[in-house]
Amino acid sequence: MANQQYQKLKIEYDDLEWLYVPDEVYADYDGCKRCLQLFIPYRQKLAAEETFPLVLFIPGFAWYRQEVYNSLPAYSRLAERGIVTAILQFRESTIAPFPAQVEDAKAALRFLAARAEGYNIDTERIFIAGNSSGGHIALMTAFTEAQGIFDTPMYQEVPCRIKGVIAQSAPSDIMKCAKEPLPPGFPESFRPTRDLLGVKEVLESLELAEAASCGKYISEAAKLPPVLLFHGIDDVHVSVEHSRELFALLKGAGKDAAYYEIEGGGHGGAVFWTDRILDIMETFIKERRL
């Protein structure tokens, strides 16, 4: 055995790991439980004062029941970068119309803030994000939270300030959604904006559609958190014009906003979880604190 050789490795590495906590119930509406999937960064020798920013991420599925488990490996990549990541399941539109989804997001944020110590959360760095309809709810939550609109009585005693919002492929204008043609392959009966608002015809409910659209809450006087937008140029489900127009409104009102259009990008998918996009998201999150 003397001629057997082995190699020694000297490896420099970050000892950051993460824990997955499934199906954490944050709300129970008469038996209708809504849950969070949690990824919590930690170290074997975590210093007592070390905490991490939080991102509440909202998956999209046209405001219908979300598949919160499908992209768990992608979501865990944020935790690998030292970000507590919570995946929100909200009441879908067929259970409760708008603004129930916004109320659920605010309840979840306060639920998490109330348990910040156990989850290693830095309460001065709380963010909200989402893709597709989840991006819309993330934007609406951040914009209305800043103005005290569509609040929820749940966990009212817990202070929670959103430091920034990230939206991927978000349908920010409900009227625009209602007017746009359905994506290829979808039946005529597929009308998610109608179900979101709980109405028969969106075009006959202009006031409600406006209340559910992001532009209504943007003005020079409005105190909005920083916004980071992504959209695929070739998106056939949610027109890229949604993000272009939203970005123009934000910049026109003097808000802190950045927007990236992804060449060849469609509606969601793996491109939104590449290292380049994650780098931009991580920088946006970690550069902002009180």
MOURNOR-V99965 format. One record per pair of residues at least 4 apart in sequence whose C-alpha atoms are under 6 Angstrom apart, sorted by the first residue. I is the first residue (numbers start at 1). J is the second residue. D is the distance in whole Angstrom. If there is no record, write none. Layout:
I_J_D + I_J_D
This chain:
16_42_6 + 16_43_5 + 17_41_6 + 17_42_5 + 17_43_6 + 18_40_5 + 18_41_4 + 18_42_6 + 19_39_6 + 19_40_5 + 20_38_6 + 20_39_5 + 21_38_5 + 22_37_5 + 23_35_5 + 23_36_5 + 23_37_5 + 24_35_5 + 24_36_5 + 25_34_6 + 25_35_4 + 26_35_6 + 27_33_6 + 27_34_5 + 28_32_5 + 28_33_4 + 34_89_6 + 35_89_6 + 36_87_5 + 36_88_5 + 37_86_6 + 37_87_5 + 38_85_6 + 38_86_5 + 39_79_6 + 39_84_6 + 39_85_5 + 40_84_5 + 41_79_6 + 41_82_6 + 51_120_5 + 51_121_5 + 51_122_5 + 52_83_6 + 52_121_5 + 52_122_5 + 53_83_5 + 53_84_6 + 53_121_6 + 53_122_5 + 53_125_5 + 53_126_6 + 54_83_6 + 54_84_5 + 54_85_6 + 54_126_5 + 54_127_6 + 55_85_5 + 55_127_5 + 55_128_5 + 56_86_5 + 56_87_6 + 56_128_5 + 57_86_6 + 57_87_5 + 57_128_6 + 57_129_5 + 57_130_5 + 58_87_6 + 58_88_5 + 58_130_4 + 58_134_5 + 59_130_6 + 59_131_6 + 59_134_5 + 60_131_5 + 60_132_5 + 60_133_5 + 60_134_4 + 61_66_6 + 62_133_5 + 62_192_6 + 63_92_6 + 63_93_6 + 63_133_6 + 64_92_5 + 64_93_6 + 65_92_5 + 78_83_6 + 79_83_5 + 79_84_6 + 90_101_6 + 90_104_6 + 91_101_6 + 93_97_5 + 93_195_6 + 93_196_5 + 96_100_6 + 97_196_5 + 97_197_5 + 97_198_5 + 98_196_6 + 98_197_5 + 102_137_6 + 102_141_5 + 103_152_5 + 107_154_6 + 110_114_6 + 110_155_6 + 110_158_6 + 116_120_6 + 116_121_5 + 125_289_6 + 126_162_5 + 126_163_6 + 127_162_5 + 127_163_6 + 127_164_5 + 127_165_6 + 128_138_6 + 128_165_5 + 129_138_5 + 129_165_5 + 129_166_4 + 129_167_6 + 130_134_4 + 130_135_4 + 130_138_6 + 130_167_5 + 131_135_4 + 131_167_6 + 131_168_4 + 131_169_6 + 132_169_5 + 132_170_4 + 135_167_4 + 135_168_6 + 135_170_5 + 136_170_5 + 136_171_6 + 136_172_6 + 137_141_6 + 140_144_6 + 140_214_6 + 141_145_6 + 143_224_6 + 144_148_6 + 144_149_5 + 163_225_6 + 164_225_5 + 164_226_5 + 164_227_6 + 165_227_5 + 166_227_6 + 166_228_5 + 166_229_6 + 167_229_5 + 168_230_5 + 168_231_6 + 169_231_5 + 171_238_6 + 171_242_6 + 172_213_6 + 172_214_5 + 172_242_6 + 173_213_5 + 174_209_6 + 174_213_6 + 183_237_5 + 192_196_6 + 194_198_6 + 194_199_5 + 194_202_6 + 219_253_5 + 220_253_5 + 226_256_5 + 226_257_6 + 227_257_5 + 228_257_6 + 228_258_5 + 228_259_6 + 229_259_5 + 230_259_6 + 230_260_5 + 230_261_6 + 231_261_5 + 232_261_6 + 232_262_5 + 232_265_4 + 232_266_5 + 233_240_6 + 233_262_6 + 233_263_6 + 233_265_6 + 234_264_6 + 234_265_6 + 234_266_5 + 235_266_4 + 235_267_5 + 241_245_6 + 243_247_6 + 248_252_6 + 250_255_5 + 251_255_5 + 275_279_6 + 278_282_6 + 282_286_6 + 283_287_6
